[in-house]
Amino acid sequence: MVLLPLLCPCQESKLFARHLSDQDLVLESWESVRTVLGFLRAEIALGCEEKIQSSIKYLEFVHWKEKEEEEIIKLISSLGVVAMPIVARVRPVDLDAVKKVFISAVQFSTSNTDSCLSFGDELKTSAQEQVEYMLIEDEDTALVTADEEVKSQVKAGLSKIFSTLQLKLNKLSTELDCLSETTEKEVLQSLMDLYWLCNILAKMDLMKEFVLRWQNISNSILTIVQDQRLSSGIWVVKLKLLEVTGKVLDAVGYGNVILPTTSRVELLKIWLPFIRTVKPILDSKALEDEMFEHKIDEETCQNIEHSIISLVLALPSNDQANILTEWMKTEQVRFPDLSEAFEVWCFRTKAARRRLVVGFSKVGNPTLGLE
């Protein structure tokens, strides 16, 4: 039904008078939800039960805007049984229904849209947005995210996206000499799905699943995207790789995902060279060409840099020394800037040496510290 503009007070008064006197006034002749709300307010004040039912019937089958819904709920709060059709529409659903909808949305969000209709991507994006909205903190969220069936479905979705990414990357590797735009777009879509899934997994305490899978395929990803034949292309894919890796570094760097030292060192050794190489190139291309869209934003840069510093500082001092030495040998020392980590390492090293000297002094002088 097309909603018409609001009526002026004079027109609305005439229509309301006709509404009260004309028993045959059909619902379709009413102008808008806003007009009917005006009727309902007056009907409640006048105690016109038959007209109240008519207004309720109209409101039951039309779409409301958010502000109108709040007003409707206030108006019907005192109407009792007669307002049940509307109450049924705004009543919270039970937890089982929420869980079913959430699982369905996750399944669609992690599906391969190749087999969907032409508007499948738009529906998928919408489903992903709604999954994120459903995970906004409230009483029901914790109950849904803690459910084992829900977790199982999310893990299945994660596995599906990683499998799709590997298939698309393999396809990309076979087309290095003659890369198709379609294949590049497919790889990008898988990375975008993974980036979205990071936000979901972080809220469900499942980010470790993501990190372990990402680390397992990191070398194969970089072998393909760093092939010489792709050195001057697929910038949008390389940008999205930076962003997804940033999520992984954030999770590990701030202790949300606990990995052994060897895994953390390996993560840095794999991705630091890529980050150092790609980011300056993207910046340079953005300066040369105003139409170049694939520039990493400042917030993402800061998050990646801070995550790497946290990661480095949590490593054994010898591993820190190796990473800092490698960092200072490269031309690209501006990003990530590990100066803070270097300063802390220097301070800790001197402090450690002082403690060692004091320790030796105490061993050589049994009376030291006994007074």
C-alpha positions, 0 to 999 in steps of 0.5 A: 500500500502506498503511504500518502502524505499526512493530512492537514488538521482540517482534512484529518478532522473531516476524515475522522468524523466520517470514520466515526459515522460511516460503518462501511468505511473500508480499511483500504481507504485510510491514508497512512499509519500516522492517520490511523494512530490519530484515529486510535488515540481519539477512539480510546479517549472516546471509548469507541470499542468497535472503531478501536477494533477496526483501527487495530485490524488496520495496524495489524496488517500494515508495515510500521516504521520504527518510530510508529511502532514505539507509539503503537506499543504505548497506545495499545498497552491499556487495551487488553485482549483487543490488542492481542493481534498487535501484541503477537506481532511485537512479542519477543520470540522464544530462544529456540526460534532465535537460534533457528533464525541465527543458524539459517542466517549463518548458513546463508552468510557463509554460502557460495553465491555462485549458485544463487540468483543474480541478487544473491550477493546483496542477500548474503550481505544483508544476512551478514549484517543481520547476524552481526546485529543479532550478536549485539550484547543482550540477555539472549545473545549469550544464550545463543552464542553458548549453544553447541549447535550454534557453535557447530554451525558457525565452525562449519561455515568457517570451514566452508569459506576456507575451503572455497578460498583454497579452491579459488586460490588454486584456480588463481594459480592456474591463471597466472599468465592470463588472469580473469577478472572473475577469478580475482573477484571470487578470491576477494569475495572469500576474503571478504567473507572471512573478514566478516566472520572474524567479527562473529567469531570474536564475539563467540570466543571461536577466534582460535579456530580462525587463527589456526586455519589462517596460519596453516594456509598462510604460506600457500596464500603468499606463494600465489599472490607474491608470484612475480606475474602478479607483482603489479596486480590484484591490489584489491586482493592484497589489500583485503589480505592485509585487513584479514591478517590484521584481525589475526594479529590483533587476536594473537597480539592482545592475548585473545588467542593463545598460541605457543611461542613457535607459532607466534614467531612463525606468524610474524616471520610469514606476514611481516615481509608481506606487510612491509612490502605491500603497504608502501606500494598501495600508499605510493599508487594512491599518491600517483593516481587519485582514482586508485581506491585500494589504500589501507585506511589509517585505523587499520594501519594503527591496529596492525602496527600496535598488534605487531608491537604487542606480539614482538614484546611478548616473545623471548628476548632472542626472538625479539632480537631476530625480528628487530634485526630483520626490521632494521635491515629493510628499507621499509622501517616506517611501517610497521614502526617497531621503534617502541618495541626496540626501545623496550627490548634495549631497556630490558636487555640492559636491565637483564644484564644488571640483574645478572651482574648483581647475581654474580656479585652476590655469589662471589660475596657470601655476606652481601645482603645478609646484614 
